[in-house]
Amino acid sequence: MSVKPDFATMTTTELRAYVLENRDDEEALHAYLDKLHAQKSSSRVYTPEEDVAQAIAEYLKSKKHEEI
């Protein structure tokens, strides 16, 4: 049995690497997503019922207009 690392003390980069190496570790994934959200708390969290594709399209459209 291996001991899990302390996700709270890991950097975002370290935690990302751990998640990529341990894709079935849901606890690590949640810790990583929580850390990302804490760094950018203004980010939007979507529910399964929401149309994320539409939100992405609107975001890309707004970014395209910013470039002009």
N, C-alpha and C positions, 0 to 999 in steps of 0.2 A: 504494500500500500504506500503510495507516494503522498507526501504532504503538499497541500496546495500553498502557493505563495500568498503573501498578504497583499491583496489587490489594492488596498487603500494606500500602501506605501510605494506602489509602482508608479512610474511615470506613464503618461499616455502612450508614449512610444513603446515602452516595455510591455504594457498591458495589451496593446494592439498585437505585438509580436506573439505574446502568449496565446491570445485568442485565435490567431491564425494557425498556430501550432496545435491548439486544443479546441478544435471547432465544435466538439460535442459538449463543452463545458459551459452550460448556460449561466452559471453563477459568474464566471469570468466575463462573458458577453454583457451581462447586465451591469457589472461593475464598470466595464469599458464605456458603455453607453451613458451611464450615470456620470462618469467623469467628463465625457464629451459635452453632455448637456450642462454640467456645472461650469465648464469653461465658456460656453456660449448659451447662457440661459434664455436668450431671446429666440432661440431656435424653436421651431414649431414641431410638436409631436402629433402625428396623425393617428386616428383610430382606424381599425380595419374597414369600417363602413365608409370612410372618406375616399374620394377619388384622388389618389396621390398623383396619378398621371396628369390630371388637369392642373394640379398645383405646380408640378414641374414645368409644364408647358407655359403657364403664366409667368413663372420665375424666369425661364429662359427668354421669354418675350420681353420682359422688363429689362433684363441684362442687355439684350440686343439694342434696345432703345437708349440705354445709357452710353453705349459705344458711339452712337451717332453724334 
